[in-house]
Amino acid sequence: KISRQCPVCTTVIGPLKGNQPMGTMTHTTDYLNALPGYESSRYTIEIHYYFPNGVQGQEHPNPGKRYTGTSRRAYLPDNVEGREVLRLLRRAFDSRLVFTIGTSATTGATDTVVWNDIHHKTSKYGGPNSYGYPDPDYLRRVKEELAAKGIK
């Protein structure tokens, strides 16, 4: 197997391919509400992820075993940087890097679709402790997480 990382500095060379199951990523724009900390943007991008229940493939932890799907919603400010992050998240999704099959950190459920180390804001409010806004460093951090997976 050929590594996609530099053996000296461990930098990812080109985008990785993950094992995310089949699902969809869509987005809409909320023209009525701005996110806290991004009031000048006026609008909010809502990302919608959907994964139906399915059967794990050879690339998953338990091939042939059923897994539980999920739906998730995430939020970005509708500004230049927010739209850039949306494009990067789309590339990561298309490279099957945003989700994986595993054990839920919140419910303990096994063989379920879970996040795969790319943080998302799943709440509009409450700050970082509630996975929400305001969080002035979030867009910078998520771009670093994406770059670590070869998505730039």
N, C-alpha and C positions, 0 to 999 in steps of 0.2 A: 504494500500500500504506500502511495506517495503522500508525503506530508505537505500540507498547505501552509506550513509555518517555516520561517527562517530558523535553521538549527542554532544560530548564534544568538539572535535577539528575540526570537519567538514571535516576530511580527507576522501577521497573517498576510499571505500573498494571494491576492484575489479574494473574491467572496467565498465563504464556506457554503456548503449545502447541509441542511439539517434533516431531521426526520419528522417534521411537523406533519400530522395527518391532513387529509383533504378537508378543506373548509373554504370559507369566503371572508374577504375583507372589503367592506364598503365604507364610504364616509358621506356625511351630510354637513351642511353648515347651518348653525343656529344663528339666525339673523336678529334675534331678540336679546341675546345675553352675551356679555363679555366675561372672561374669566378674571377672578381677583388677581391684581397685579398686572393685568394686560388690558385695562379699561380702554386704552387708546386704540386697541385693535377693533373694538366694538363687537366683533363676532367670535364665534367658537366653532372649531372643527370637531365633530363627533365621529369617532371611528367605531365601526360595528364589526365585530368578529363573530363568526358562527361556525361551529363544528358539530355535525350530527354524530350520533353513536356509530361505532364501526367495529371492525376487526383489525387487530394489530398485524402489521406486515413484518417481513423479515428484519427490517431496520429498527423495530421497536423492542422494548424489553421482554415482552411475552408474546412472541409470534403465534397467531391463530386464536388468541384470547380476545374477548370483546373488551372494548373500552367505552367509557362514558364521554359523550361530547359536552360542549359548553357553548354559551354565548357570553361575550364580554363587550363592554363599551369603554372607550377611553376618550380623552379630551386634549386638544391642543389649541393654543391661541391662533386665530386666523390672521397671522401677520407673515412677513417674509420668512422668518426663522421657523415658525410653526409649519408653514407649507413645505419648507425644506425637510423638516423632520418627517412630515407625512410622506414625502417622496422616498425618504430613506427607509421608513417603516414598510412601505409598499415593496421596496426591493428586498428587504429582509423577509417579508412574508412570502414573496415569490421564491426566495431561496430556502424556504421552509425552516426559518430560524426563530420565529417569534414564539411558537408554542412547541410542546413536545408531549409525550405520554409519560406519566409518572404518578407520583403520590402528591396529593394536594397538601401544601403546607398549612392551609387554614382548616381543612376538614379532616385530613388524614385519609381521605378516600384514595384507594389504589386504582391503577389502570384507568386513569382519567386524563383529559386534556388539561395541561397546566402551562403557565408562563415559562419561558425559557431564557431567563436572565437578561431580558431587555425591559427595563422598567417603563411602566405606563401610568399615567394619571387616570385613575378610574373613578375619581370624584372631582366635581367642579370646585368644591369648597373643603375647608378643614386643614389646609396646609400639608406639609410633607408627612406628618404622622397619620393622616387620614388618606394618603395617596391622592391628595388634592392640591389645589392652588390656594393662596399664593406660594410659589416656590421659585424664586428668581434664577436658581442655578439648574433647574430641571432640563431645559432644552440643551444646555451645554453637556450635562452629564449623559443624557440619552444618546447624543451624537458620539460621545466617547465610547459608550457601550456598543453602539452599532459599528464604529470604526474597529473595535477589538474583534469583531466578527467579519471584518473585511468589507463592510458596507460604508462607503464614503461618498 
